Amino acid sequence: MLIVVSYDVPSDRRRAKFAHALKDFGRRVQLSVFECLLEEDQVQRMKARIERLTNPEEDSVRIYRLCGGCAPKVEVVGLGVLSEDPEVYIV
């Protein structure tokens, strides 16, 4: 499933921690936006990490789940490429 995570975090230190954590789950496509191709258990692990990092009084994090029919409709205008499942998985 394609998951898009966007965040608005005013603290430079905490924002860097968000980016570092999200790199474990997906690919950065903009400064505060990641695209992640995940299974449900991975989504839950990612959410748990995000919740640990979040200051609910200052931070805003949005997690968008794109259904199988919606993901192919994503368009990129300008720089960037769409996130796709790799043809080969290394386990």
C-alpha positions as CSV (number, residue, x, y, z in Angstrom):
1,M,0.0,0.0,0.0
2,L,1.3,3.5,-0.8
3,I,1.5,5.7,2.3
4,V,2.2,9.4,2.1
5,V,3.5,11.1,5.2
6,S,3.8,14.8,5.5
7,Y,4.8,16.7,8.6
8,D,5.2,20.2,9.9
9,V,7.5,20.3,12.9
10,P,8.9,23.6,14.1
11,S,11.8,22.2,16.0
12,D,14.9,21.6,13.8
13,R,16.1,18.8,16.0
14,R,12.8,16.9,16.1
15,R,12.3,17.5,12.4
16,A,15.6,15.8,11.7
17,K,14.6,12.9,13.9
18,F,11.3,12.6,11.9
19,A,13.3,12.5,8.6
20,H,15.7,9.9,10.0
21,A,12.9,7.7,11.2
22,L,10.9,7.9,8.0
23,K,13.9,7.0,5.9
24,D,13.6,3.5,7.5
25,F,10.1,3.2,5.9
26,G,10.2,5.1,2.6
27,R,11.7,7.6,0.3
28,R,11.8,11.4,0.8
29,V,10.0,13.1,-2.1
30,Q,10.0,16.6,-0.7
31,L,11.5,18.2,2.4
32,S,8.8,17.1,4.7
33,V,7.0,14.5,2.6
34,F,7.8,10.8,2.4
35,E,6.2,8.1,0.1
36,C,6.3,4.6,1.7
37,L,5.3,1.3,0.1
38,L,4.3,-0.7,3.2
39,E,2.3,-3.6,4.5
40,E,-0.1,-3.0,7.4
41,D,2.3,-4.2,10.1
42,Q,4.9,-1.8,8.8
43,V,2.4,1.0,8.8
44,Q,1.7,0.3,12.5
45,R,5.4,0.3,13.4
46,M,5.9,3.6,11.5
47,K,2.9,5.2,13.3
48,A,4.3,4.1,16.6
49,R,7.7,5.8,15.9
50,I,6.0,8.9,14.7
51,E,3.8,9.1,17.8
52,R,6.9,8.8,20.0
53,L,8.6,11.7,18.2
54,T,5.5,14.0,18.0
55,N,4.9,16.9,20.3
56,P,1.1,17.1,20.0
57,E,1.1,20.7,21.0
58,E,3.5,21.9,18.3
59,D,3.7,19.3,15.5
60,S,1.3,18.3,12.7
61,V,1.8,14.9,11.0
62,R,-0.5,13.6,8.3
63,I,-0.6,10.0,7.1
64,Y,-2.4,9.3,3.8
65,R,-3.2,5.8,2.7
66,L,-3.7,5.5,-1.0
67,C,-5.7,2.5,-2.2
68,G,-4.5,0.3,-5.0
69,G,-6.7,2.1,-7.5
70,C,-5.6,5.6,-6.3
71,A,-1.8,5.1,-6.4
72,P,-1.6,4.8,-10.2
73,K,-3.4,8.2,-10.5
74,V,-0.7,10.1,-8.6
75,E,1.0,12.6,-10.9
76,V,4.3,14.4,-10.6
77,V,4.7,17.8,-12.2
78,G,8.2,19.1,-12.3
79,L,11.1,17.3,-10.6
80,G,10.7,13.8,-9.1
81,V,9.5,10.3,-9.9
82,L,6.7,8.2,-8.6
83,S,7.5,5.6,-5.9
84,E,7.1,2.1,-7.3
85,D,7.5,-1.4,-5.9
86,P,10.9,-2.7,-6.8
87,E,11.0,-5.7,-9.2
88,V,13.4,-7.5,-6.9
89,Y,13.2,-7.7,-3.1
90,I,16.2,-8.6,-1.0
91,V,15.3,-10.3,2.3
